[in-house]
Amino acid sequence: MPKITIGVPTYNRLNLLKIMSNSLYNSDLSISPNIRIYDDCSTELTKETLETIFPDAKTIKINSSNLKADKNIYQMYVDFLTTDDDYFFNADSDLIFNKHWLNLSLEYIKKTDGVLTIFNTIAHKPSSIVDDLFCLKDTIGSAGTLFKRDCIENMVNYFHSINMVKGFDWQWSKYFCDNNIKIYCLNNSLVQHIGYSGQHSLFYFDVGKGFKIETINDGQIMNDILVDCIDSYKQKDYEIKKKLDLQNNSFLYNLSNCFKIVARKILPNFIKRKIKNIIKRK
């Protein structure tokens, strides 16, 4: 029986984390994965809260300072190599799961080079379609990706320092492609993204193609998230327009425009007239 780590990076967003945890525990976890939590110095979450949300977590590690998403993910991979697990699944605090995602993922990854994303995000287009099950991508995000141990080991050895990490999933995507390790992606996602306010998803709602809504609860989650997302965008749009209106009516803004008009139109014309008068005198 293969051993698998499910790594969950967390930072605040308590309500989404509860939804994610409930969906995870309601999926088929008959393989008994090792759930490992990596909290990035949350201001809303405590270790006690995380222990309640993930009661059987193998480990819960809380950063002493906020590393940001990329470096927190890097340390998850490094920590994974201290275990004897065979696979690492990069979960996230804002995913919901197909009931059979784990068994299917472990079966499908046998057909790949060791990197498989079960989240077919619209943000990363396929480079080619393999068959009805898979497509290939040149870049993917971390969330929803399953790795064989040797792929994590080679990747970590290549980067070898947290200081090299910047846009980490773009970096390791390039690393795998450059080393002829194909990045396989399921055409139909087995997880769905429900967050729209994370570090890397501030202004769009990143969703996975082909995710099947299996329960009324999943449908209600997606409906509620969509409503919240639209309300959030409307509020942001209102705040931007209000800021622009205030700016356009401010003394400094109008004074700045006056200087621009002087510099671009009045001053050049004034100089031209002066030059013409000088020429006439001669």
C-alpha positions as CSV (number, residue, x, y, z in Angstrom):
1,M,0.0,0.0,0.0
2,P,1.6,3.3,-1.0
3,K,2.1,6.0,1.6
4,I,0.9,9.5,0.7
5,T,1.3,12.9,2.3
6,I,-1.5,15.4,1.8
7,G,0.2,18.8,2.4
8,V,-2.1,21.7,3.3
9,P,-0.7,25.2,3.3
10,T,-2.9,27.5,5.4
11,Y,-3.1,31.2,6.0
12,N,-6.3,32.7,7.6
13,R,-9.5,32.2,5.6
14,L,-11.1,30.1,8.3
15,N,-14.5,29.7,6.7
16,L,-13.0,28.3,3.4
17,L,-10.7,26.0,5.4
18,K,-13.6,24.5,7.2
19,I,-15.4,23.8,3.9
20,M,-12.2,22.3,2.5
21,S,-11.7,20.1,5.5
22,N,-15.3,18.8,5.5
23,S,-15.0,18.0,1.8
24,L,-11.7,16.2,2.3
25,Y,-13.0,14.0,5.1
26,N,-16.1,13.2,3.2
27,S,-14.1,11.8,0.3
28,D,-12.8,8.3,0.2
29,L,-9.6,8.3,2.4
30,S,-9.4,4.5,2.7
31,I,-5.7,4.6,1.9
32,S,-5.2,6.6,5.2
33,P,-3.1,9.5,4.0
34,N,-0.8,11.5,6.3
35,I,-2.3,14.9,6.5
36,R,0.3,17.6,7.3
37,I,-0.6,21.2,7.9
38,Y,1.8,24.1,7.2
39,D,0.4,27.4,8.6
40,D,2.1,30.5,7.4
41,C,1.9,32.5,10.7
42,S,-1.9,33.1,10.4
43,T,-3.5,35.9,12.4
44,E,-6.9,34.1,12.5
45,L,-5.8,30.5,13.0
46,T,-4.2,28.9,16.1
47,K,-2.8,25.5,16.5
48,E,-5.8,24.5,18.6
49,T,-8.1,25.7,15.8
50,L,-6.2,23.7,13.2
51,E,-6.3,20.6,15.5
52,T,-10.1,20.9,15.6
53,I,-10.4,21.3,11.8
54,F,-7.9,18.4,11.1
55,P,-8.3,16.1,14.1
56,D,-6.1,13.3,12.7
57,A,-3.4,15.5,11.2
58,K,0.0,13.8,11.4
59,T,1.8,17.1,11.9
60,I,0.9,20.8,12.3
61,K,3.7,23.2,11.7
62,I,3.3,26.9,12.2
63,N,5.8,29.4,10.8
64,S,7.2,31.9,13.2
65,S,7.0,34.5,10.5
66,N,4.9,34.9,7.3
67,L,6.9,33.4,4.4
68,K,4.3,33.9,1.8
69,A,2.7,31.2,-0.3
70,D,5.7,30.2,-2.5
71,K,8.2,29.7,0.3
72,N,5.7,28.0,2.5
73,I,5.1,25.5,-0.3
74,Y,8.8,25.0,-0.8
75,Q,9.3,24.1,2.9
76,M,6.4,21.6,2.6
77,Y,8.4,19.8,-0.1
78,V,11.6,19.9,1.9
79,D,9.7,18.5,4.9
80,F,8.1,15.8,2.9
81,L,11.5,14.3,2.2
82,T,12.1,13.8,5.9
83,T,9.2,11.2,5.8
84,D,9.2,7.8,4.2
85,D,6.0,8.5,2.1
86,D,5.9,7.6,-1.6
87,Y,3.6,10.4,-2.9
88,F,3.0,14.1,-2.1
89,F,-0.3,15.7,-2.8
90,N,-0.3,19.5,-2.7
91,A,-3.7,20.4,-1.4
92,D,-4.8,23.9,-0.6
93,S,-7.1,25.6,1.9
94,D,-9.7,26.4,-0.7
95,L,-10.4,23.2,-2.6
96,I,-13.3,20.8,-2.6
97,F,-12.9,17.2,-3.6
98,N,-14.4,14.5,-5.8
99,K,-15.3,11.6,-3.6
100,H,-12.9,9.2,-5.3
101,W,-10.1,11.7,-6.0
102,L,-7.4,9.9,-4.0
103,N,-7.8,6.4,-5.4
104,L,-8.2,7.7,-8.9
105,S,-5.1,10.0,-8.6
106,L,-2.9,7.2,-7.4
107,E,-4.0,5.0,-10.3
108,Y,-3.6,7.7,-12.9
109,I,-0.2,8.9,-11.8
110,K,1.2,5.4,-12.8
111,K,0.7,6.4,-16.4
112,T,2.7,9.6,-16.1
113,D,6.3,10.7,-15.5
114,G,5.5,11.4,-11.8
115,V,3.8,14.8,-12.0
116,L,0.1,14.9,-12.3
117,T,-2.3,17.8,-11.6
118,I,-5.9,16.8,-11.0
119,F,-7.0,20.4,-11.2
120,N,-7.4,21.5,-14.9
121,T,-7.3,25.2,-14.2
122,I,-8.4,27.6,-16.9
123,A,-5.4,29.8,-16.1
124,H,-2.9,27.4,-17.6
125,K,-3.8,26.3,-21.1
126,P,-2.8,22.8,-22.4
127,S,0.1,22.4,-24.7
128,S,-1.4,19.3,-26.2
129,I,-4.2,16.8,-25.7
130,V,-3.0,13.2,-25.0
131,D,-6.3,11.3,-24.9
132,D,-9.7,11.4,-23.3
133,L,-8.1,11.3,-19.9
134,F,-5.0,13.5,-20.1
135,C,-3.6,16.7,-21.5
136,L,-0.1,18.1,-21.2
137,K,0.8,21.5,-19.8
138,D,4.0,23.6,-19.8
139,T,2.9,25.3,-16.5
140,I,0.6,24.4,-13.7
141,G,-0.1,25.7,-10.2
142,S,0.8,23.8,-7.0
143,A,-2.7,23.3,-5.8
144,G,-4.1,19.9,-6.9
145,T,-0.8,18.4,-7.9
146,L,0.3,14.9,-7.1
147,F,4.1,14.1,-7.2
148,K,6.1,10.9,-7.0
149,R,8.7,11.1,-4.3
150,D,11.7,11.1,-6.8
151,C,10.2,14.1,-8.6
152,I,10.0,16.1,-5.4
153,E,13.5,15.0,-4.4
154,N,15.0,16.1,-7.8
155,M,13.2,19.4,-7.7
156,V,14.3,20.2,-4.1
157,N,17.9,19.2,-4.9
158,Y,17.8,21.5,-7.9
159,F,16.5,24.6,-6.0
160,H,18.4,23.6,-2.8
161,S,17.6,26.9,-1.1
162,I,14.5,28.8,-0.1
163,N,16.2,32.0,-1.3
164,M,15.9,30.7,-4.9
165,V,12.1,30.6,-4.6
166,K,10.2,33.2,-6.5
167,G,7.0,32.3,-8.4
168,F,7.8,28.7,-7.3
169,D,5.2,26.8,-9.4
170,W,6.4,28.6,-12.5
171,Q,9.9,27.7,-11.6
172,W,9.4,24.0,-11.0
173,S,7.2,23.8,-14.0
174,K,10.0,25.0,-16.1
175,Y,12.5,22.7,-14.3
176,F,10.4,19.6,-15.2
177,C,9.8,20.6,-18.8
178,D,13.5,21.4,-19.2
179,N,14.4,18.0,-17.9
180,N,11.9,16.1,-20.1
181,I,9.5,15.3,-17.3
182,K,6.1,15.8,-18.8
183,I,3.5,17.6,-16.7
184,Y,0.2,15.6,-17.1
185,C,-3.1,17.1,-16.3
186,L,-6.5,15.5,-16.1
187,N,-9.0,16.8,-18.7
188,N,-11.7,16.6,-16.0
189,S,-10.7,18.0,-12.6
190,L,-11.1,15.9,-9.5
191,V,-10.8,19.0,-7.3
192,Q,-12.4,22.4,-7.6
193,H,-11.1,25.8,-6.4
194,I,-13.4,27.8,-4.3
195,G,-11.2,30.7,-3.2
196,Y,-11.0,34.1,-4.9
197,S,-9.0,36.1,-2.4
198,G,-5.6,34.3,-2.0
199,Q,-2.2,35.7,-2.7
200,H,-2.2,34.5,-6.3
201,S,-5.9,35.0,-7.1
202,L,-6.8,38.5,-6.1
203,F,-8.6,39.6,-9.3
204,Y,-10.0,36.5,-10.9
205,F,-11.8,33.3,-9.9
206,D,-9.5,30.4,-10.9
207,V,-11.7,27.3,-11.7
208,G,-11.0,23.8,-12.9
209,K,-12.6,22.4,-16.1
210,G,-14.7,19.3,-16.0
211,F,-15.3,19.1,-12.2
212,K,-18.4,17.1,-11.5
213,I,-20.8,18.3,-8.9
214,E,-21.7,15.1,-7.0
215,T,-23.8,16.4,-4.1
216,I,-26.3,19.1,-3.3
217,N,-23.8,20.4,-0.8
218,D,-21.1,20.8,-3.4
219,G,-23.6,22.6,-5.6
220,Q,-24.6,24.9,-2.8
221,I,-20.9,25.7,-2.0
222,M,-20.2,26.7,-5.7
223,N,-23.4,28.8,-5.7
224,D,-22.5,30.6,-2.5
225,I,-18.9,31.2,-3.6
226,L,-20.1,32.6,-7.0
227,V,-22.4,35.0,-5.2
228,D,-19.7,36.1,-2.8
229,C,-17.2,36.5,-5.6
230,I,-19.6,38.7,-7.7
231,D,-20.5,40.8,-4.6
232,S,-16.8,41.2,-3.8
233,Y,-16.0,42.4,-7.4
234,K,-18.9,44.8,-7.3
235,Q,-17.6,46.3,-4.1
236,K,-14.1,46.5,-5.5
237,D,-15.4,48.2,-8.7
238,Y,-17.4,50.7,-6.5
239,E,-14.3,51.5,-4.4
240,I,-12.2,52.0,-7.5
241,K,-14.8,54.3,-9.2
242,K,-15.2,56.3,-5.9
243,K,-11.4,56.7,-5.6
244,L,-11.2,57.9,-9.2
245,D,-14.1,60.4,-8.7
246,L,-12.4,61.8,-5.6
247,Q,-9.1,62.0,-7.5
248,N,-10.7,63.7,-10.5
249,N,-12.3,66.3,-8.2
250,S,-9.3,67.0,-6.0
251,F,-7.3,70.2,-6.1
252,L,-4.0,68.5,-6.6
253,Y,-5.3,66.4,-9.5
254,N,-6.6,69.4,-11.3
255,L,-3.5,71.5,-10.5
256,S,-1.4,68.6,-12.0
257,N,-3.5,68.7,-15.1
258,C,-3.0,72.4,-15.5
259,F,0.8,71.9,-15.4
260,K,0.5,69.2,-18.0
261,I,-1.5,71.5,-20.3
262,V,1.1,74.3,-19.8
263,A,4.0,71.9,-20.5
264,R,2.4,70.2,-23.5
265,K,0.5,73.0,-25.3
266,I,0.9,76.5,-24.0
267,L,4.7,76.5,-23.4
268,P,5.6,75.0,-26.8
269,N,3.4,77.5,-28.6
270,F,4.9,80.3,-26.5
271,I,8.4,79.2,-27.4
272,K,7.5,79.0,-31.1
273,R,6.2,82.5,-31.1
274,K,9.3,83.8,-29.5
275,I,11.5,82.1,-32.1
276,K,9.4,83.6,-34.9
277,N,9.7,87.1,-33.5
278,I,13.5,86.7,-33.2
279,I,13.7,85.6,-36.9
280,K,11.5,88.5,-38.0
281,R,13.8,91.0,-36.3
282,K,16.7,89.7,-38.1
